[in-house]
Amino acid sequence: MAPGADTAEDPARRERLLRGLSAATFLIFFQAYMVAPLIPRLAAAFHVPDERIGLVVPAYLIPYGVATLVYGVLSDRVGRRRLILGSLGAFVVLTAATATAQSATQLLLWRLATGLGASAVVPLSLALLGALYPFAQRGRPLGWIFGAMAGGAAFGSTLGVVLAPLLGWRGLFAGVSALGAVALGALLPLRHLLGEPAPASAPRQSPRELLAFYGTLLGSARGGRTYAYVFLNAVFHGGVFTWLGVYFARRYHLGDTAIGLALLGYGIPGFLLGPAIGRVADRHGRRRLIPAGVALAALSAGLLALDLPLAVAVAAVTLLSLGYDMTQPLFAGVVTALGGKRGGQAMGLNVFALFTGFGLASWAFGAALRLGMGAALAVFAAAQCAAALVAFPLFADEGTPVPAAPTSASGKGIGP
């Protein structure tokens, strides 16, 4: 049975699946971002410098991004069901194992393994939603997933530092693992909606054919601009968000808990408004929403560069989040229309671009930080403002009609 055949007759089950995948996404991103505020606590626990234990962030994000390319290829060979459930199971086991780390080296290795093991859930869920929902209805479900990503990042950054004194860092990892097991248990009764395994006779791609497919995606005007903006937007948001803790500590002299609460606003718009933003995109198209989202993010960074009252700075963080929620989910909606029967590969490339951008973001903002915090924010705001101006003509044709697919290197269409 093809993905979506059963859900077409039972939309309620499709909605249950959407919420289950959103819950799993929330937990994966909660676990990813709860670590950063714990760096001082972990450094003290393992008697190592902050700089060394700080590697737990890229040790997770970079393998996560790279592995999505592999899972994208595998999903088109063995089917999404096995990989989504297996990856979520790996997340549960490896997150629990992280709580047993006895040294900084063990912690880094467990984080690396978790990044590799857990990275199939989100991109393949996005690709699956592209198969379950027609293009004109994908904005809302994709908004759920990206809202879960933003909410997981924000609540992870906040609750990680708030709950650590109560549960200990080991208890945090154990608790997230237990909740992940609950999410996995909720998805198992719906596993048939994840699609059947690919047939044994499914054609296999050679490395040259795979590169040709990626080249076709990136070489088309629509694919090239979309993937480029996914990457650049990730560098901007990842860079600014990663250093916001330092920003609030230096400029407003906030403690750990207060910083966590100040950052909570980053996930609120996506968590509450993600599906609504998706509905607007479905109804009116993406041509105005995407440039507006890029511009809002530029405005927020520009505001943060100024000497503002604390309440205004916190509001600017929320505005920054809204800019993210008006861009990355909508880019993902475009990507679901680019891959056709190779949707897993197309979405894997999308998440690879996203997490590569996140991985480079901290370094890029850190380099600009040599000019000072305000100047670094101003530089990022100016670059994002230029990207917004360019986005208006680039995405002018992103309306509501179902798009035409680019042509593959073999001459066969790769779109829907």
C-alpha positions in Angstrom: 0.0 0.0 0.0 1.5 3.4 -1.0 1.9 6.1 1.6 -1.3 8.0 2.0 -3.7 5.4 0.6 -5.2 4.5 3.9 -5.0 8.1 5.3 -7.0 9.4 2.4 -9.9 7.4 3.8 -9.2 8.2 7.4 -7.9 11.8 7.9 -8.1 11.4 11.6 -5.4 8.7 11.6 -3.3 10.9 9.4 -3.6 13.7 12.0 -2.7 11.3 14.8 0.4 10.3 12.8 1.3 14.0 12.3 1.1 14.7 16.0 3.1 11.6 16.8 5.9 12.6 14.4 5.7 16.2 15.8 6.2 14.9 19.4 9.2 12.8 18.3 10.7 15.9 16.5 10.1 18.0 19.6 12.0 15.5 21.8 14.9 15.2 19.3 15.4 18.9 19.2 14.8 19.3 23.0 17.7 16.9 23.6 19.9 18.6 21.0 19.5 22.1 22.5 19.3 21.3 26.2 23.1 20.6 26.2 24.4 24.1 25.4 23.3 25.7 28.7 24.7 22.8 30.6 28.3 23.3 29.3 29.6 24.9 32.6 27.9 22.1 34.7 29.3 19.3 32.5 32.8 20.9 32.4 32.8 20.9 36.2 31.5 17.4 36.4 34.2 16.0 34.2 37.0 18.4 35.3 37.7 19.7 31.8 37.7 23.2 30.2 34.5 24.7 28.9 36.0 24.8 25.4 36.4 21.0 25.3 33.0 20.1 26.6 31.6 22.7 24.3 32.3 20.2 21.5 29.2 18.3 22.5 27.2 20.7 20.4 29.0 20.3 17.0 29.7 16.6 17.9 25.9 16.1 17.6 24.9 18.6 14.9 27.5 17.9 12.3 27.1 14.1 12.2 23.3 14.7 12.2 23.5 16.8 9.1 25.9 14.4 7.2 23.9 11.3 8.1 20.7 12.8 6.6 22.2 12.4 3.1 22.7 8.6 3.8 19.2 8.1 5.2 17.7 9.9 2.2 19.3 7.4 -0.1 18.4 4.4 2.1 14.8 5.5 2.4 14.3 5.3 -1.3 15.7 1.8 -1.2 14.2 0.2 1.9 11.3 2.5 2.7 10.6 5.1 5.3 8.9 3.0 7.9 11.9 1.0 9.0 14.2 4.0 9.1 11.8 6.3 11.0 11.0 3.7 13.6 14.6 2.4 13.8 16.0 5.9 14.1 13.6 6.9 16.8 14.5 3.6 18.6 18.2 4.5 18.3 17.4 7.9 19.7 15.8 6.3 22.8 18.7 3.9 23.4 21.6 6.3 22.7 20.1 9.1 24.7 19.7 6.8 27.7 23.3 5.6 27.2 24.5 9.2 27.2 23.5 9.4 30.9 26.0 6.7 31.7 29.1 8.6 30.4 32.0 8.6 32.8 34.3 11.0 31.0 34.1 13.9 28.6 35.4 11.6 25.8 32.6 9.1 26.4 30.0 11.9 26.5 31.3 13.2 23.1 31.2 9.8 21.6 27.7 9.1 22.8 26.6 12.5 21.4 28.2 11.7 18.0 26.5 8.3 17.9 23.1 9.9 18.8 23.5 12.4 16.0 24.1 9.6 13.6 21.4 7.4 14.8 18.6 9.9 15.4 18.9 11.9 12.2 16.5 9.9 10.0 13.3 10.9 11.9 12.9 14.5 10.9 13.9 14.6 7.2 12.0 11.4 6.4 9.0 12.6 8.3 9.0 15.8 6.2 9.4 13.7 3.0 6.5 11.4 4.2 4.2 14.4 4.7 5.0 15.4 1.2 3.6 12.1 0.1 0.6 12.2 2.4 -0.6 15.7 1.7 -1.1 17.4 -1.7 1.2 20.4 -2.4 -1.6 22.9 -1.7 -2.2 21.4 1.8 1.4 20.8 3.0 2.0 24.1 4.7 0.0 23.2 7.9 1.6 19.8 8.5 5.1 21.1 7.7 4.3 23.9 10.1 3.6 21.3 12.8 7.0 19.7 12.3 9.0 22.9 12.2 7.0 24.3 15.1 8.1 21.2 17.0 11.7 21.8 16.0 11.5 25.4 17.2 9.7 24.5 20.4 12.1 21.7 21.2 15.1 24.0 20.7 13.5 26.8 22.9 12.2 24.6 25.7 15.4 22.5 25.6 17.5 25.6 26.1 15.2 26.8 28.9 14.3 23.7 30.8 17.7 22.2 30.4 19.2 24.8 32.7 16.1 25.0 35.0 15.7 21.2 35.5 19.4 20.3 35.8 19.7 21.3 39.5 16.6 19.2 40.3 17.3 16.1 38.1 21.0 16.3 37.4 22.3 16.2 33.9 22.1 12.4 33.9 18.4 12.5 34.9 17.7 14.9 32.1 19.0 12.5 29.5 17.2 9.5 31.1 14.0 11.5 31.2 14.1 12.5 27.5 14.9 8.9 26.7 11.8 7.7 28.6 9.6 10.3 26.8 11.1 9.2 23.5 10.0 5.6 24.3 6.5 6.9 24.8 6.5 8.6 21.4 7.8 5.5 19.8 5.0 3.4 21.4 2.4 5.9 20.2 3.7 5.6 16.6 3.9 1.8 16.5 0.1 1.3 16.1 0.2 3.7 13.1 3.3 2.2 11.5 1.4 1.1 8.4 0.8 4.7 7.6 4.6 5.3 7.3 4.6 3.4 4.0 5.5 0.0 2.9 9.2 -1.1 2.5 10.6 -0.5 -0.9 10.4 -3.6 -3.2 13.5 -5.8 -3.4 13.7 -5.0 -7.1 13.9 -1.2 -6.5 16.6 0.3 -8.7 19.9 1.2 -7.0 21.7 4.3 -7.8 25.4 4.4 -8.5 27.4 7.2 -6.8 27.6 9.0 -10.2 23.8 8.8 -10.6 23.3 10.1 -7.1 25.6 13.0 -7.7 23.8 13.7 -11.0 20.5 13.8 -9.1 21.8 16.2 -6.6 23.3 18.3 -9.4 19.9 18.4 -11.1 18.2 19.6 -7.9 20.8 22.3 -7.3 21.1 23.2 -11.0 17.4 24.0 -11.5 16.5 27.6 -10.8 13.9 26.7 -8.2 16.1 24.1 -6.4 19.2 26.2 -6.4 17.6 29.2 -4.9 15.7 27.2 -2.3 18.7 25.1 -1.1 20.9 28.3 -1.0 18.5 30.1 1.2 18.0 27.1 3.5 21.8 27.1 4.1 22.2 30.9 4.4 19.2 31.3 6.6 20.5 28.5 8.8 23.8 30.3 9.2 22.1 33.5 10.2 19.6 32.0 12.7 22.1 29.5 14.1 24.8 32.1 14.5 22.5 34.6 16.3 20.7 32.1 18.4 23.9 30.3 19.5 25.3 33.4 21.0 22.2 34.9 22.5 23.1 33.4 25.9 26.4 35.3 25.9 24.5 38.3 24.6 22.1 38.4 27.6 24.9 37.6 30.1 27.2 40.4 28.8 24.7 43.1 28.1 22.1 42.5 30.9 24.1 40.4 33.4 21.5 37.7 33.6 22.1 34.3 35.3 21.6 30.9 33.8 17.9 30.6 34.6 17.0 34.1 33.5 18.9 33.5 30.3 16.9 30.4 29.7 13.6 32.2 30.2 14.7 35.0 27.9 15.4 32.5 25.2 12.1 30.8 25.6 10.5 33.3 23.3 12.5 31.9 20.4 10.3 28.9 20.1 6.9 30.4 21.0 5.8 31.6 17.5 6.7 28.3 15.8 5.2 26.2 18.6 1.9 28.2 18.6 1.7 29.6 15.0 3.5 27.1 12.8 0.4 25.4 11.5 -1.4 28.7 11.0 1.6 30.1 9.0 1.5 26.9 6.9 -2.2 27.5 6.2 -1.5 31.0 5.0 1.2 29.6 2.7 -1.2 27.0 1.3 -3.9 29.7 0.7 -1.8 32.6 -0.6 1.5 31.1 -1.7 5.0 31.6 -0.4 6.2 34.4 -2.6 5.6 37.1 0.0 5.9 35.1 3.2 9.5 34.0 2.5 11.0 37.4 1.8 9.0 38.9 4.7 10.3 36.2 7.1 13.9 36.9 6.0 13.3 40.6 6.5 11.8 40.1 10.0 14.8 38.2 11.1 17.1 41.0 9.8 15.0 43.5 11.7 15.3 41.5 14.9 19.1 41.2 14.7 19.2 45.0 14.0 17.2 45.7 17.1 19.4 43.4 19.2 22.4 45.4 18.0 21.0 48.5 19.7 21.1 49.3 23.4 17.5 48.4 24.3 15.6 47.7 27.5 15.6 44.0 28.4 11.9 43.6 27.6 12.4 44.9 24.1 15.4 42.6 23.6 13.3 39.6 24.6 10.6 40.7 22.2 13.2 40.9 19.5 14.2 37.3 20.2 10.5 36.3 19.6 10.5 38.3 16.4 13.7 36.4 15.3 11.9 33.2 15.8 8.9 34.3 13.8 11.3 35.1 10.9 12.5 31.5 11.1 9.0 30.1 11.2 8.1 32.1 8.0 11.0 30.7 6.1 12.5 27.3 6.8 9.1 25.4 6.9 8.1 27.0 3.6 11.4 26.1 2.0 10.8 22.5 3.1 7.4 22.7 1.4 9.1 23.6 -1.9 11.6 20.8 -1.4 8.8 18.2 -1.1 7.8 19.2 -4.6 11.3 18.8 -6.0 12.2 15.2 -5.3 9.3 13.2 -6.8 9.9 9.5 -6.2 13.2 10.4 -4.6 11.7 12.6 -2.0 13.8 11.2 0.8 17.0 12.2 -1.0 15.7 15.7 -1.8 14.7 16.2 1.8 18.0 14.7 3.0 19.8 17.3 1.0 17.6 20.0 2.6 18.3 18.9 6.1 22.0 18.5 5.3 22.1 22.2 4.1 20.2 23.2 7.2 22.4 21.5 9.7 25.6 22.3 7.9 24.5 25.9 8.1 23.8 25.5 11.8 27.2 23.8 12.3 29.1 26.7 10.6 26.9 29.4 12.2 28.7 29.5 15.6 32.1 29.8 13.9 30.8 32.6 11.5 29.3 34.7 14.3 32.3 34.0 16.5 34.5 35.5 13.8 32.3 38.6 13.6 32.3 38.8 17.4 35.8 40.1 17.3 34.3 43.4 16.3 32.1 43.4 19.4 28.7 41.9 20.1 26.7 44.9 18.7 28.8 45.1 15.6 28.5 41.3 15.0 24.7 41.5 15.2 24.8 44.5 12.9 26.9 42.6 10.3 24.5 39.7 10.4 21.5 42.0 10.2 22.9 43.8 7.1 23.6 40.5 5.4 20.1 39.2 6.1 18.6 42.4 4.9 20.4 42.1 1.6 19.1 38.5 1.4 15.6 39.7 2.0 15.8 42.3 -0.8 17.1 39.6 -3.2 14.4 37.1 -2.1 11.5 39.3 -3.4 12.3 38.7 -7.1 13.8 35.3 -6.6 10.7 33.8 -5.0 8.1 35.9 -6.9 6.7 32.8 -8.7 6.1 30.8 -5.5 2.4 31.0 -5.7 -0.2 28.3 -4.9 -0.3 26.3 -8.2 1.3 22.8 -8.1 4.8 23.5 -9.5 6.5 21.8 -12.4 9.3 19.4 -11.6 12.9 19.8 -12.8 14.2 17.2 -15.2 16.7 14.6 -14.0 20.0 13.9 -15.7 18.5 10.9 -17.3 15.7 13.1 -18.8 13.0 11.8 -16.6 11.0 14.1 -14.3 11.9 14.0 -10.6 8.9 15.9 -9.4 5.3 14.9 -8.6 
